[in-house]
Amino acid sequence: MKYLIALMMLFSSQLWAASADDMMVSLQQDWAHIKYEVDEKEREKGFETLVKQAEEALKAHPKSANLMIWNAIILSTYAGEKGGLGALSLVKQAKSLLERSLEIDDKALDGSAYTSLASLYYQVPGWPIGFGDDDKARSYFKKALQLNPNGIDSNFFYGDFLIQQKKKQEAKKVLQQALKAAPRPGREVADKGRKDEIYRLLVTL
């Protein structure tokens, strides 16, 4: 027991000593690994663990807009894996975190908070079940693309939104733009996984 407590204290001290950027990079890489490389049956459990790690990182750096955004992304992805009514409380938490991040730095991570909020608004059911709203989604996508017009994620999610809006030709152009996005150093797994998703969407068009 003493050995276990010592290990936990060591882990805690290492966590709190790490910079917000280092923590974010670790969360990004773990997220990509779970989402794109872990067996589907194990993803929910993986994201459940990652949610806790993200919360600890944010406790260490409570004013980091970047960590708020990544907490929200992880919560949203976990919600998608979990499904059901329990997912709604998770996406509400994610929405709140994204809104807080905008108050701190609305340009953080090239406007990723806008992209993530837009994604929540078009994917979450509308009233009375949830807060989904296509008009708000469209407005947030506009802001996201103003800040990051060539981003792989901003264009991917906007393309998916356009497909749901029955605007297939416009969606095709946006998704092709997403494929032209510059590689993100250290995020090779995420880039490959996202491109695979884009190709799958393009096949449907």
MOBEL-V36435 format. One record per backbone hydrogen bond with DSSP energy under -0.5 kcal/mol. CO is the residue of the C=O (numbers start at 1). NH is the residue of the N-H. E is the energy in kcal/mol with one decimal. If there is no record, write none. Layout:
co=CO nh=NH e=E
co=CO nh=NH e=E
This chain:
co=1 nh=5 e=-2.6
co=2 nh=6 e=-2.2
co=3 nh=7 e=-2.1
co=4 nh=8 e=-2.3
co=5 nh=9 e=-2.4
co=6 nh=10 e=-2.2
co=7 nh=11 e=-2.6
co=8 nh=12 e=-2.5
co=9 nh=13 e=-2.3
co=10 nh=14 e=-2.2
co=11 nh=15 e=-2.4
co=12 nh=16 e=-2.4
co=13 nh=17 e=-1.2
co=14 nh=18 e=-1.2
co=15 nh=18 e=-0.6
co=19 nh=23 e=-2.2
co=20 nh=24 e=-2.4
co=21 nh=25 e=-2.5
co=22 nh=26 e=-2.1
co=23 nh=27 e=-2.4
co=24 nh=28 e=-2.8
co=25 nh=29 e=-2.4
co=26 nh=30 e=-2.3
co=27 nh=31 e=-2.7
co=28 nh=32 e=-2.3
co=29 nh=33 e=-2.2
co=30 nh=34 e=-2.5
co=31 nh=35 e=-2.8
co=32 nh=36 e=-2.5
co=33 nh=37 e=-2.2
co=33 nh=38 e=-1.2
co=34 nh=38 e=-0.5
co=39 nh=42 e=-2.0
co=39 nh=43 e=-0.7
co=40 nh=43 e=-0.8
co=40 nh=44 e=-0.5
co=42 nh=46 e=-2.1
co=43 nh=47 e=-2.9
co=44 nh=48 e=-2.1
co=45 nh=49 e=-1.8
co=46 nh=50 e=-2.1
co=47 nh=51 e=-2.4
co=48 nh=52 e=-1.2
co=49 nh=53 e=-1.7
co=50 nh=54 e=-2.6
co=51 nh=55 e=-2.2
co=52 nh=56 e=-2.0
co=53 nh=57 e=-2.1
co=54 nh=58 e=-2.1
co=55 nh=59 e=-1.9
co=56 nh=60 e=-1.6
co=57 nh=61 e=-1.3
co=59 nh=62 e=-0.6
co=61 nh=64 e=-1.8
co=63 nh=65 e=-0.8
co=64 nh=68 e=-1.9
co=65 nh=69 e=-2.3
co=66 nh=70 e=-2.1
co=67 nh=71 e=-2.4
co=68 nh=72 e=-2.2
co=69 nh=73 e=-2.4
co=70 nh=74 e=-2.3
co=71 nh=75 e=-2.5
co=72 nh=76 e=-2.6
co=73 nh=77 e=-2.4
co=74 nh=78 e=-2.6
co=75 nh=79 e=-2.4
co=76 nh=80 e=-2.0
co=77 nh=81 e=-1.7
co=78 nh=82 e=-2.7
co=79 nh=83 e=-3.1
co=84 nh=87 e=-1.1
co=84 nh=88 e=-0.5
co=85 nh=88 e=-1.0
co=85 nh=89 e=-0.8
co=86 nh=90 e=-1.0
co=87 nh=91 e=-2.2
co=88 nh=92 e=-1.8
co=89 nh=93 e=-1.7
co=90 nh=94 e=-2.2
co=91 nh=95 e=-2.5
co=92 nh=96 e=-2.1
co=93 nh=97 e=-2.2
co=94 nh=98 e=-2.4
co=95 nh=99 e=-2.3
co=96 nh=100 e=-2.0
co=97 nh=101 e=-2.3
co=98 nh=102 e=-1.8
co=99 nh=103 e=-1.2
co=100 nh=104 e=-1.1
co=101 nh=105 e=-3.1
co=105 nh=108 e=-1.5
co=107 nh=110 e=-1.2
co=108 nh=111 e=-0.8
co=108 nh=112 e=-1.2
co=108 nh=113 e=-0.6
co=109 nh=112 e=-0.6
co=111 nh=114 e=-0.8
co=111 nh=115 e=-1.5
co=112 nh=116 e=-2.7
co=113 nh=117 e=-2.5
co=114 nh=118 e=-2.6
co=115 nh=119 e=-2.2
co=116 nh=120 e=-2.1
co=117 nh=121 e=-2.6
co=118 nh=122 e=-1.7
co=119 nh=123 e=-1.6
co=120 nh=124 e=-2.6
co=121 nh=133 e=-1.9
co=125 nh=132 e=-2.7
co=126 nh=129 e=-1.3
co=126 nh=130 e=-2.2
co=133 nh=137 e=-2.2
co=134 nh=138 e=-2.5
co=135 nh=139 e=-1.9
co=136 nh=140 e=-2.5
co=137 nh=141 e=-2.5
co=138 nh=142 e=-1.9
co=139 nh=143 e=-1.5
co=140 nh=144 e=-2.6
co=141 nh=145 e=-2.7
co=142 nh=146 e=-1.3
co=143 nh=147 e=-1.6
co=144 nh=148 e=-2.2
co=148 nh=151 e=-1.3
co=151 nh=155 e=-1.6
co=152 nh=156 e=-1.8
co=153 nh=157 e=-2.6
co=154 nh=158 e=-1.6
co=155 nh=159 e=-2.4
co=156 nh=160 e=-2.3
co=157 nh=161 e=-2.3
co=158 nh=162 e=-2.4
co=159 nh=163 e=-1.9
co=160 nh=164 e=-1.9
co=161 nh=165 e=-1.3
co=162 nh=167 e=-2.8
co=163 nh=166 e=-1.8
co=166 nh=168 e=-0.8
co=167 nh=171 e=-2.3
co=168 nh=172 e=-2.4
co=169 nh=173 e=-1.6
co=170 nh=174 e=-2.0
co=171 nh=175 e=-2.7
co=172 nh=176 e=-2.1
co=173 nh=177 e=-1.8
co=174 nh=178 e=-1.8
co=175 nh=179 e=-1.5
co=176 nh=180 e=-0.7
co=177 nh=180 e=-0.9
co=178 nh=181 e=-1.5
co=183 nh=185 e=-0.7
co=184 nh=187 e=-2.5
co=187 nh=191 e=-2.6
co=188 nh=192 e=-2.5
co=189 nh=193 e=-2.5
co=190 nh=194 e=-2.6
co=191 nh=195 e=-2.4
co=192 nh=196 e=-2.1
co=193 nh=197 e=-1.7
co=194 nh=198 e=-2.2
co=195 nh=199 e=-2.7
co=196 nh=200 e=-1.8
co=197 nh=201 e=-1.9
co=198 nh=202 e=-2.6
co=199 nh=203 e=-1.8
co=200 nh=204 e=-0.9
co=201 nh=204 e=-0.6
co=201 nh=205 e=-0.6
co=202 nh=205 e=-1.1
